[in-house]
Amino acid sequence: MEGFADLDLSWWGWFLSPDGRVYGVFGGRDHVSDTTRISTRALMASMLRVLVHHYDPRRAQWDIDGPAPDLGGDANRRGSSPVTKAGFAMRTKACESKAAFVAIR
């Protein structure tokens, strides 16, 4: 997803084609705040532009959507990444510690 990664965002949403190509990204912030870029009106306008692009019969000729991702192989299931597993382990340990604290009180 090179070219789309800007971590100085308060919220963002991805517009994807049915085959996983990136149509666009919505969200962001500027020097004023995030409210200047994130609004219901702006989201609706972005969604309309994506739908117009998606249903345009000339879209295949433009070839601007980028390559489709490889969708083969196993899906990354919730909880299967190392980061998620570490988070679950920390949460479990914290809950156990809290239960022990409550039992001692």
NORDA-V371866 format. One record per backbone hydrogen bond with DSSP energy under -0.5 kcal/mol. CO is the residue of the C=O (numbers start at 1). NH is the residue of the N-H. E is the energy in kcal/mol with one decimal. If there is no record, write none. Layout:
CO_NH_E / CO_NH_E
This chain:
1_4_-2.0 / 1_5_-0.5 / 4_6_-0.9 / 7_9_-1.1 / 11_28_-1.1 / 13_26_-3.1 / 14_16_-0.6 / 15_23_-3.1 / 15_24_-1.5 / 17_20_-2.1 / 21_17_-2.7 / 21_23_-0.6 / 24_15_-3.1 / 26_13_-2.6 / 33_30_-1.5 / 34_37_-1.5 / 34_38_-2.0 / 37_39_-0.7 / 39_43_-2.4 / 40_44_-2.5 / 41_45_-2.1 / 42_46_-2.3 / 43_47_-2.7 / 44_48_-2.2 / 45_49_-2.2 / 46_50_-2.2 / 47_51_-2.4 / 48_52_-2.6 / 49_53_-2.2 / 50_54_-2.9 / 51_55_-2.3 / 52_56_-0.6 / 53_56_-0.9 / 56_59_-1.8 / 58_61_-0.9 / 58_62_-1.2 / 59_62_-0.6 / 59_63_-1.2 / 69_71_-0.8 / 75_77_-1.2 / 77_80_-2.3 / 81_85_-2.5 / 82_86_-2.2 / 83_87_-2.2 / 84_88_-2.7 / 85_89_-2.2 / 86_90_-2.4 / 87_91_-2.4 / 88_92_-2.6 / 89_93_-2.4 / 90_94_-2.4 / 91_95_-2.5 / 92_96_-2.4 / 93_97_-2.4 / 94_98_-2.4 / 95_99_-2.5 / 96_100_-2.3 / 97_101_-2.3 / 98_102_-2.7 / 99_103_-2.3 / 100_104_-1.9 / 101_105_-1.9
